[in-house]
Amino acid sequence: MNRFWEKVEKTETCWIWTAAKQGNYGVFWYKGKNVGAHRFAYELIQGEIPKDYVIDHLCNNPECVNPEHLEATTQQKNVLRSPINGAAINAKKTHCNRGHEFSKENTYLYKNMRHCKECKKLRLREWRAKKKEMVS
């Protein structure tokens, strides 16, 4: 495995993959195919990646292959941990855009997204008022 580690630059925190990349992620030619460098490092040190799991970079650096910065997790958990992913940002919101709390009583799901019941009531009132205005 020296061939793998020769392509890694160890810093105080992250271990940076310096060889071939696919997008932002390092790739390593192994047994006739390209494998993710972070996946290879994880399996080398931590063991097999469970079926249907992805490797999450806890350091948020896709070039990092430091096994201490890598965790096998579900795709959903990986997405929700992201500091820049829209779904993750929205999942962390506690209130709607108008300031109403996303409580159990005030929230409904539509198309797998949270919506505010109070805002829905307000929109319906506004629509009815506009409709009434148009009729008179």
Secondary structure, DSSP 8 states (H G I E B T S, - for coil): -HHHHTTEEE-SS-EEE-S-EETTEEEEEETTEEEEHHHHHHHHHT----TT-EEEETTS-TTB--GGGEEEE-HHHHHHH-SS-HHHHHHH--B-TTS-B--STTEEEETTEEEEHHHHHHHHHHHHHHHHHHH-
